[in-house]
Amino acid sequence: MILETQDPPTPLEALRTRLATIIAIPVTPFRADGAVDWDHHTALIRRLVGHGVDAVTPNGNTGEFYTLTEAETRRSVESAVAAVDGAAVVMAGVGLDVESAVLAARHAREAGAGALMVHQPVHPYRSAEGWIEYHRNIADAVPELGVVLYVRDPRIGGAQIRALGEHSPNVIGVKYAVPDPVRFAGVARDAGLRRFVWIAGLAELSAPGYWAVGATGFTSGLVNVAPGLSTALLRALRGGDYRKAMAVWESARAFEELRAADASADNVSVVKEALAHLGLCGRAVRPPSRVLPPDLRERIAELVEQWRREGWL
């Protein structure tokens, strides 16, 4: 009898499987003089990997991508690659104009990153065709790297994502951050539920709802602070235990609602304040973010101490 054997997964297929997880978005610590604190950057990423995190995105929004210089974004990728030391996928954030994004993508490839996360284009006038062309130019410049799209625009539907994927096979995933799980369910199915890895892009609070309709991973800034909480949520969702998932969700809720308040004005500041309370980095952020006022700092300290008691740290 002849036994059929399956071909081994291609590198991009294997990468897509690896990205069905928590995508940690590390902060970029700053010193008192405003420069990046690279020692703490390394230590924070090593802490994530030590707690079992399998994917990190230097130069994400929680990393204050839009405040960093070109030299800082490049060093951020290099620092992350060195810190994970092969134990996790580095998915470098790139964006801005096409030429800058392509140069950053090529640098990420040379630095040893395994994937890219392309920030949503910030140009005020975006057509669907232009959106496809923007991402096609970046993806085609680095065919060896897996590319994950960051979709925050509800005008981008499954048809555009599918068309891009048909042209650029290294586009393997979507970080979906439109706050509408019903729309997400339709977009994922129109684009190809199994063609892409679908990542809930609004962190822990969105994860259970998006997971129920097709997501297999979620992004997290909270994981910088309480990796045990984020990984417990991942385990519950993978096991289909929504009762447990929602119990963990409740533990994350107050912290994440502080991050989301006022159109996410303090999104990064809340994370850095919690890390500062733990002595893991300074609380400094760059404008247009702010250092939190005393009342919010006290509230975050209370939440962190509650997590300490619950064993999430």
C-alpha positions as CSV (number, residue, x, y, z in Angstrom):
1,M,0.0,0.0,0.0
2,I,1.3,3.5,-0.9
3,L,0.9,6.0,1.8
4,E,0.2,9.6,0.8
5,T,2.5,12.1,2.4
6,Q,1.8,15.8,2.8
7,D,4.3,18.4,1.6
8,P,5.9,20.3,4.4
9,P,4.6,23.8,4.9
10,T,6.3,26.6,3.0
11,P,8.1,29.3,5.1
12,L,5.2,31.7,4.6
13,E,2.7,29.1,5.7
14,A,4.7,28.3,8.7
15,L,5.0,31.9,9.6
16,R,1.2,32.4,9.2
17,T,0.8,29.6,11.8
18,R,3.3,31.2,14.2
19,L,1.5,34.6,14.0
20,A,-1.8,33.1,15.3
21,T,-0.9,34.2,18.8
22,I,-0.4,37.3,21.0
23,I,1.4,40.0,18.9
24,A,3.1,42.0,21.6
25,I,3.7,45.7,20.8
26,P,6.6,46.8,23.0
27,V,7.0,50.3,24.2
28,T,10.0,52.5,23.3
29,P,11.4,53.6,26.7
30,F,12.9,57.1,26.8
31,R,15.6,58.6,29.2
32,A,15.1,61.8,31.1
33,D,16.9,63.7,28.3
34,G,14.4,62.4,25.7
35,A,16.7,59.9,24.0
36,V,15.7,56.2,23.6
37,D,16.8,54.0,26.5
38,W,18.0,51.0,24.5
39,D,19.1,49.0,27.6
40,H,15.5,49.0,28.9
41,H,14.2,48.4,25.4
42,T,16.2,45.2,25.3
43,A,15.2,44.2,28.9
44,L,11.5,44.7,28.2
45,I,11.5,42.5,25.1
46,R,13.5,39.8,26.8
47,R,10.9,39.8,29.6
48,L,8.2,39.3,27.0
49,V,10.0,36.4,25.5
50,G,10.7,34.9,28.9
51,H,7.0,34.8,29.5
52,G,6.3,32.9,26.4
53,V,5.5,35.7,23.9
54,D,6.1,34.4,20.4
55,A,5.8,37.6,18.3
56,V,6.8,41.2,18.9
57,T,6.3,44.3,16.8
58,P,8.9,47.0,17.2
59,N,7.7,50.3,15.8
60,G,4.0,49.7,16.5
61,N,1.7,52.4,17.8
62,T,2.4,51.4,21.4
63,G,6.1,51.9,20.5
64,E,5.3,55.5,19.5
65,F,6.3,54.9,15.9
66,Y,5.2,58.3,14.6
67,T,7.5,60.1,17.1
68,L,10.6,58.2,16.2
69,T,13.3,59.2,13.8
70,E,14.4,57.0,10.9
71,A,17.6,56.1,12.8
72,E,15.5,55.2,15.9
73,T,13.1,53.0,14.0
74,R,16.0,51.1,12.5
75,R,17.7,50.6,15.8
76,S,14.4,49.5,17.3
77,V,14.2,46.6,14.9
78,E,17.9,45.7,15.4
79,S,17.4,45.8,19.2
80,A,14.3,43.6,19.0
81,V,16.0,41.0,16.8
82,A,18.9,40.8,19.2
83,A,16.7,40.6,22.2
84,V,14.5,37.8,21.0
85,D,17.6,35.8,19.9
86,G,15.5,33.6,17.6
87,A,12.9,32.7,20.3
88,A,10.1,34.9,18.7
89,V,9.1,36.3,15.4
90,V,10.1,40.0,15.0
91,M,7.4,41.7,12.9
92,A,8.7,45.2,12.2
93,G,6.3,48.1,11.8
94,V,6.8,50.2,8.7
95,G,4.8,53.0,7.1
96,L,4.6,56.7,6.1
97,D,5.4,57.4,2.4
98,V,6.0,54.4,0.1
99,E,9.7,55.0,-0.4
100,S,10.4,55.3,3.3
101,A,8.3,52.2,4.0
102,V,10.2,50.2,1.3
103,L,13.6,51.3,2.7
104,A,12.5,50.4,6.2
105,A,11.2,47.0,5.0
106,R,14.5,46.2,3.3
107,H,16.4,47.2,6.4
108,A,14.1,45.0,8.5
109,R,14.9,42.1,6.2
110,E,18.7,42.7,6.5
111,A,18.4,43.1,10.3
112,G,16.8,39.6,10.6
113,A,13.1,40.4,11.1
114,G,10.8,37.7,9.8
115,A,7.7,39.8,9.0
116,L,6.4,43.3,8.5
117,M,3.3,45.1,9.9
118,V,2.4,47.9,7.5
119,H,0.7,50.8,9.3
120,Q,-2.4,52.2,7.7
121,P,-1.5,54.9,5.2
122,V,-1.9,58.3,6.9
123,H,-2.5,60.3,3.7
124,P,-5.8,62.1,4.1
125,Y,-7.0,61.1,0.6
126,R,-7.1,57.3,0.2
127,S,-8.7,55.4,-2.7
128,A,-9.3,51.7,-2.6
129,E,-7.1,51.3,-5.6
130,G,-4.4,53.4,-4.1
131,W,-4.5,51.4,-0.9
132,I,-3.8,48.2,-2.8
133,E,-1.0,49.9,-4.8
134,Y,0.6,51.2,-1.6
135,H,0.8,47.8,0.1
136,R,1.7,46.1,-3.2
137,N,4.8,48.3,-3.5
138,I,6.0,47.5,0.0
139,A,5.2,43.7,-0.1
140,D,6.8,43.2,-3.5
141,A,10.1,44.9,-2.3
142,V,10.6,42.1,0.3
143,P,9.0,38.9,-1.1
144,E,10.9,36.8,1.5
145,L,9.1,38.5,4.4
146,G,5.6,37.8,5.5
147,V,3.5,41.0,5.4
148,V,0.6,41.8,7.8
149,L,-1.8,44.6,6.9
150,Y,-3.0,47.0,9.7
151,V,-6.6,47.8,8.7
152,R,-8.3,50.6,10.7
153,D,-10.4,52.0,7.8
154,P,-13.9,50.5,7.5
155,R,-13.9,51.3,3.8
156,I,-11.3,48.6,3.2
157,G,-13.2,45.4,2.6
158,G,-12.6,41.8,1.8
159,A,-12.4,42.5,-2.0
160,Q,-9.4,44.8,-1.6
161,I,-7.6,42.5,0.8
162,R,-8.2,39.5,-1.5
163,A,-7.0,41.4,-4.6
164,L,-3.8,42.4,-2.8
165,G,-3.2,38.8,-1.6
166,E,-3.7,37.4,-5.1
167,H,-1.0,39.7,-6.4
168,S,1.4,39.5,-3.5
169,P,1.5,36.0,-1.9
170,N,3.7,37.2,0.9
171,V,0.8,39.2,2.3
172,I,-0.2,36.6,4.9
173,G,-2.1,38.4,7.6
174,V,-4.5,41.2,8.7
175,K,-4.4,43.1,11.9
176,Y,-8.0,44.2,11.9
177,A,-8.7,47.2,14.1
178,V,-12.1,48.4,13.0
179,P,-14.4,48.3,16.1
180,D,-17.1,46.2,14.5
181,P,-16.9,42.4,14.9
182,V,-19.8,41.9,12.5
183,R,-18.0,43.7,9.7
184,F,-14.8,41.9,10.6
185,A,-16.6,38.5,10.1
186,G,-17.7,39.5,6.7
187,V,-14.4,41.0,5.6
188,A,-12.5,37.9,6.7
189,R,-14.8,35.6,4.8
190,D,-14.8,37.8,1.7
191,A,-11.0,38.1,1.7
192,G,-10.4,34.4,2.6
193,L,-10.7,33.2,6.2
194,R,-8.0,30.6,5.7
195,R,-5.9,32.5,3.2
196,F,-4.8,35.0,5.9
197,V,-4.1,34.9,9.6
198,W,-6.7,37.2,11.2
199,I,-5.5,39.2,14.2
200,A,-7.8,41.1,16.5
201,G,-6.1,44.5,16.3
202,L,-7.9,46.2,19.3
203,A,-6.2,44.2,22.0
204,E,-7.6,42.1,24.8
205,L,-11.0,43.7,25.1
206,S,-11.8,42.9,21.4
207,A,-10.3,39.5,21.4
208,P,-13.2,37.3,22.6
209,G,-15.7,38.8,20.2
210,Y,-13.4,38.7,17.2
211,W,-12.1,35.3,18.1
212,A,-15.7,34.0,18.0
213,V,-16.0,35.0,14.3
214,G,-12.6,34.1,12.9
215,A,-9.6,35.7,14.6
216,T,-6.8,33.4,15.8
217,G,-4.5,36.0,17.4
218,F,-4.7,39.4,19.1
219,T,-2.4,42.4,19.6
220,S,-1.4,43.6,23.0
221,G,0.2,46.5,24.7
222,L,-1.0,45.3,28.1
223,V,1.3,42.3,27.8
224,N,4.3,44.6,28.4
225,V,2.9,45.0,32.0
226,A,1.0,41.8,32.8
227,P,2.1,39.0,30.5
228,G,0.4,36.3,32.6
229,L,-2.9,38.0,32.0
230,S,-2.5,38.2,28.2
231,T,-1.3,34.6,27.9
232,A,-4.1,33.3,30.1
233,L,-6.6,35.0,27.7
234,L,-4.9,33.3,24.8
235,R,-5.0,29.9,26.4
236,A,-8.7,30.3,27.2
237,L,-9.6,31.4,23.7
238,R,-7.6,28.6,22.1
239,G,-9.4,26.1,24.3
240,G,-12.8,27.5,23.5
241,D,-13.3,28.3,27.2
242,Y,-15.2,31.6,26.9
243,R,-16.3,31.6,30.5
244,K,-12.6,31.7,31.5
245,A,-11.8,34.2,28.7
246,M,-14.3,36.6,30.0
247,A,-13.1,36.3,33.6
248,V,-9.6,37.3,32.3
249,W,-11.3,40.0,30.2
250,E,-12.7,41.5,33.4
251,S,-9.3,41.7,34.9
252,A,-8.0,43.6,31.9
253,R,-11.1,45.8,31.4
254,A,-10.3,48.9,33.7
255,F,-6.8,49.2,32.4
256,E,-7.8,48.9,28.7
257,E,-10.6,51.4,29.2
258,L,-8.2,53.9,30.6
259,R,-6.1,53.4,27.4
260,A,-9.1,53.8,25.2
261,A,-10.5,56.9,26.9
262,D,-10.6,60.3,25.0
263,A,-10.0,58.6,21.6
264,S,-7.0,56.7,23.1
265,A,-5.2,59.9,24.0
266,D,-3.3,58.2,26.9
267,N,-3.0,54.8,25.2
268,V,0.8,54.6,25.5
269,S,1.1,56.7,28.7
270,V,-1.0,54.3,30.7
271,V,1.2,51.4,29.7
272,K,4.4,53.3,30.5
273,E,3.0,54.5,33.8
274,A,2.3,50.9,34.8
275,L,5.8,49.9,33.8
276,A,7.3,52.8,35.7
277,H,5.4,51.6,38.8
278,L,7.0,48.2,38.4
279,G,10.5,49.8,37.9
280,L,10.8,48.5,34.4
281,C,11.2,51.7,32.5
282,G,10.5,55.5,32.8
283,R,7.1,57.1,32.2
284,A,8.3,59.6,29.7
285,V,6.5,59.8,26.3
286,R,6.9,62.1,23.4
287,P,4.3,64.7,22.2
288,P,1.5,64.6,21.3
289,S,1.2,62.0,24.1
290,R,1.5,63.2,27.7
291,V,2.7,62.1,31.1
292,L,-0.4,61.2,33.2
293,P,-1.7,63.5,36.0
294,P,-1.4,62.3,39.6
295,D,-5.0,60.9,39.9
296,L,-4.5,58.6,36.9
297,R,-1.1,57.5,38.1
298,E,-2.6,56.5,41.4
299,R,-5.4,54.5,39.7
300,I,-2.9,52.6,37.6
301,A,-0.8,51.8,40.6
302,E,-3.9,50.3,42.2
303,L,-4.6,48.2,39.1
304,V,-1.0,47.0,38.9
305,E,-1.0,46.0,42.6
306,Q,-4.3,44.1,42.0
307,W,-2.7,42.2,39.2
308,R,0.3,41.4,41.4
309,R,-2.1,39.9,44.0
310,E,-3.8,37.9,41.2
311,G,-0.5,36.6,39.9
312,W,-0.7,38.1,36.4
313,L,2.7,39.8,36.6
